[in-house]
Amino acid sequence: MIHVVFDTNNVIALQKAIEIDESLVGDIVEIKDDYAVGPLENIYETEGYQARRDWWSGLLDGSPYQDQINIVDDKLAVHQLLRTLEENQEEFVWIWMGQNAHDVSGYFWLMSQLKDLQGRIQVLYLNNLPFINEKGSIFYPTYLHEIQPKEFLKAKKLARPITLSEFEVDPDEWKKTCSENALVRFLEGGKKIVGKEISFFDADILSNITNESQKLSRVLSNTQNRMKVKTGDVFIVARIRAFEVSGKVEVMGDWQKGWKDISLKLANGSSNISIEA
């Protein structure tokens, strides 16, 4: 068994579940890119792949993750996955995804490359399904890592083969999404992904920037904790830098020296409203 997940936190959660359920024992493959943001046009071609890599490189410059541009190689991960499945005809794959644009976009990107393996690829989609949290209350998880390790005993029952029909329809929908080439993708429900403007998260970000100077780390923490639809800190910082250029936000510190010493506040006369830039 090979498990595929789309976030490091999900890797950790699944590892904890495996410790208490031997039936889940298997290798874990992490698809590391966040396909819910950024350019996708011609993503499977060299020029499209490079355009996306260049886009991420610009966002990561000066961030705590700037070296990751040379670590994230999902193309290699898929190549190795395909080789393993070719060498071992008894091997099969479980793709885990929560009800969020990050996981579902990653699922589309991946499964579109696995059509020849129909029957050996299963999906576990936590779509509007109740689980028990640490306090014993029922909740509906958005992310895989929100589930307690023991609750994976329930989650594994969701595994089902990706159907031939899905292998025909889903890649076509993903192709449309890639051609649309929006810079933000939103999950409307089920597996329906729609493109949004790059300013989609601006209102959430600006609502956590005040007239008083705050450390960037605090703004990031507050924003990610409060926003209903979440995105990564790198993308949030990219929007903050756009606010700075447009004059909506005043930034103190040098971006090239990293995020640690950056502080920010609303510029004089600005208010917590969304902008486009």
C-alpha positions in Angstrom: 0.0 0.0 0.0 1.2 3.5 -0.9 -0.5 6.5 0.7 -0.5 9.9 -1.1 -1.2 13.1 0.8 -0.9 16.8 0.0 0.6 18.4 3.2 3.4 17.6 5.7 0.9 17.8 8.5 -1.1 15.1 6.8 2.0 12.9 6.6 2.4 13.3 10.4 -1.2 12.5 11.1 -1.2 9.4 8.9 2.0 8.2 10.5 0.4 8.4 14.0 -2.6 6.5 12.6 -0.4 3.8 11.2 1.2 3.3 14.7 -2.2 2.2 16.0 -3.5 0.4 12.9 -1.2 -2.0 11.2 -3.7 -2.4 8.3 -2.6 1.1 7.2 1.1 0.2 7.0 2.6 1.5 3.8 4.8 4.1 2.3 3.6 7.7 2.4 4.2 10.0 -0.6 3.7 13.7 -0.2 2.7 16.0 -3.1 4.3 19.2 -1.9 3.2 21.9 -4.3 0.0 23.9 -3.5 -1.9 23.7 -6.8 -4.7 25.8 -5.4 -2.7 28.9 -6.2 -0.4 30.0 -9.0 -0.2 29.5 -12.7 -1.2 26.2 -14.2 -1.2 26.8 -18.0 0.6 23.9 -19.8 1.5 22.6 -16.3 2.6 19.2 -17.7 4.8 20.7 -20.4 8.3 22.0 -19.8 7.4 25.7 -20.3 4.4 25.5 -18.1 6.3 23.7 -15.3 9.1 26.3 -15.5 6.7 29.2 -15.5 5.2 27.9 -12.3 8.6 27.3 -10.8 9.6 30.8 -11.6 6.4 32.2 -10.0 7.1 30.3 -6.8 10.7 31.3 -6.8 9.7 35.0 -6.8 7.3 34.4 -3.9 9.8 32.4 -1.9 12.6 34.9 -2.3 13.6 36.2 1.2 11.2 33.8 2.9 12.1 31.1 5.4 11.4 28.6 2.7 13.4 30.0 -0.2 15.6 26.8 -0.4 12.5 24.7 -0.9 12.2 25.6 -4.6 15.0 23.1 -5.1 13.4 20.5 -2.8 9.8 20.4 -4.1 9.8 18.0 -7.1 6.4 16.5 -7.6 7.3 15.4 -11.1 10.0 13.2 -9.6 7.6 11.9 -6.9 5.1 10.8 -9.6 7.8 9.3 -11.7 9.0 7.2 -8.7 5.4 6.3 -7.9 4.7 5.0 -11.4 8.0 3.1 -11.5 7.1 1.4 -8.2 3.7 0.4 -9.5 5.1 -0.9 -12.7 7.7 -3.0 -10.8 5.1 -4.4 -8.4 1.8 -5.2 -10.0 0.3 -6.1 -6.7 0.9 -2.6 -5.3 -1.9 -0.1 -5.0 -2.4 3.5 -4.0 -4.7 5.4 -1.6 -5.1 9.1 -2.3 -6.2 11.0 0.8 -7.9 14.4 0.5 -9.8 16.7 2.8 -12.6 19.0 1.6 -10.3 22.0 0.6 -9.0 23.4 -2.6 -5.4 22.5 -1.7 -6.1 18.8 -1.5 -8.6 18.6 -4.3 -6.4 20.6 -6.7 -3.5 18.3 -5.9 -5.8 15.3 -6.5 -6.7 16.5 -10.0 -3.1 17.3 -10.8 -2.0 13.8 -9.7 -4.9 11.5 -10.9 -4.7 13.0 -14.4 -1.4 11.2 -14.7 -2.6 7.8 -13.4 -5.3 6.8 -15.9 -3.4 3.8 -17.1 -3.6 2.4 -13.5 -7.4 2.5 -13.2 -8.4 -0.2 -10.7 -5.2 0.2 -8.6 -5.9 3.8 -7.5 -8.3 4.5 -4.6 -9.4 7.8 -3.2 -10.5 8.6 0.4 -12.3 11.9 0.3 -13.5 13.4 3.6 -16.4 15.2 2.0 -19.0 16.5 4.5 -18.4 13.5 6.8 -18.7 13.8 10.6 -15.9 12.7 12.9 -15.3 13.0 16.7 -12.8 15.6 17.9 -10.6 15.5 21.0 -13.4 16.9 23.2 -15.8 14.2 22.0 -17.9 16.5 19.9 -18.9 15.9 16.3 -17.3 18.0 13.7 -16.7 18.1 9.9 -13.0 18.2 9.2 -11.7 20.4 6.4 -8.2 18.9 6.6 -7.0 15.4 7.1 -4.7 16.4 10.0 -7.7 17.6 12.0 -8.7 14.0 12.5 -7.6 12.2 15.6 -5.3 9.2 14.8 -7.9 6.7 16.2 -10.5 8.2 13.9 -8.5 7.0 10.9 -10.1 3.6 11.6 -13.3 5.2 10.4 -11.7 7.2 7.6 -10.1 4.2 6.0 -13.6 2.8 5.3 -14.1 5.6 2.8 -11.5 4.1 0.4 -13.0 3.4 -3.0 -11.5 2.9 -6.5 -11.4 6.0 -8.8 -13.9 4.9 -11.5 -13.2 4.8 -15.2 -15.8 7.5 -15.6 -13.9 9.8 -13.2 -10.7 9.1 -15.0 -12.4 10.3 -18.2 -14.3 13.3 -16.7 -12.0 14.7 -14.0 -8.9 15.2 -16.2 -11.1 17.2 -18.7 -12.3 19.4 -15.8 -8.7 19.9 -14.6 -7.6 20.7 -18.2 -10.3 23.5 -18.2 -9.0 24.8 -14.9 -5.4 24.8 -16.1 -6.4 26.6 -19.3 -8.4 29.2 -17.3 -5.1 29.9 -15.4 -6.5 31.8 -12.5 -4.0 32.5 -9.8 -6.4 31.3 -7.0 -8.7 28.3 -7.0 -11.7 27.8 -4.7 -13.6 24.6 -3.8 -17.3 25.3 -4.3 -18.3 21.8 -3.1 -17.8 18.2 -4.0 -14.9 18.3 -6.4 -15.9 21.5 -8.2 -12.9 23.9 -8.4 -13.4 27.4 -9.7 -10.9 30.1 -10.5 -10.8 33.3 -8.5 -9.0 36.7 -8.7 -5.6 37.0 -7.1 -7.3 39.4 -4.6 -9.6 36.6 -3.4 -8.0 36.5 0.1 -7.3 40.3 0.4 -10.2 41.1 2.7 -9.2 38.4 5.2 -5.6 39.6 5.2 -6.4 43.3 5.5 -8.8 42.7 8.3 -5.9 41.6 10.4 -3.7 44.6 9.7 -4.3 47.5 11.9 -3.2 51.1 12.3 -0.7 50.0 15.0 2.5 48.3 13.9 2.5 44.5 14.3 5.1 41.9 13.6 4.6 40.0 10.4 4.5 36.7 12.3 1.5 38.0 14.3 -0.4 39.1 11.2 0.2 35.8 9.6 -0.9 33.8 12.7 -4.1 35.9 13.1 -5.0 35.7 9.5 -4.5 32.0 9.1 -6.4 31.2 12.3 -9.3 33.4 11.5 -9.9 33.0 7.8 -12.5 30.4 6.9 -10.9 29.5 3.6 -7.2 29.2 4.2 -4.1 29.7 2.1 -0.4 29.4 2.8 1.7 32.0 4.5 3.9 32.5 1.4 0.9 33.6 -0.7 -0.4 35.8 2.1 3.0 37.6 2.3 3.0 38.0 -1.5 -0.3 39.9 -1.1 1.0 42.0 1.7 3.9 43.0 -0.5 1.4 43.9 -3.2 -0.4 46.1 -0.6 2.9 47.8 0.1 3.5 48.6 -3.5 0.0 49.9 -3.9 0.4 52.1 -0.8 -2.2 50.4 1.3 0.2 49.0 3.8 3.4 50.5 5.4 6.2 48.0 5.9 9.1 48.4 8.3 12.2 46.3 7.7 14.0 44.7 4.7 12.3 41.9 2.9 15.7 40.6 1.7 16.8 40.1 5.2 13.9 37.7 5.8 10.5 37.8 7.5 11.6 37.8 11.1 12.2 41.5 11.6 9.3 42.7 9.3 6.6 44.8 10.9 3.6 46.4 9.2 0.6 48.6 9.6 -2.1 50.2 7.5 -0.8 53.2 5.7 -2.2 56.6 6.7 -5.7 57.0 5.4 -6.1 53.3 4.6 -8.8 51.1 6.1 -9.4 47.3 6.3 -10.8 46.9 2.9 -10.0 44.6 0.0 -7.9 45.8 -2.9 -6.7 44.4 -6.2 -3.1 44.6 -7.2 
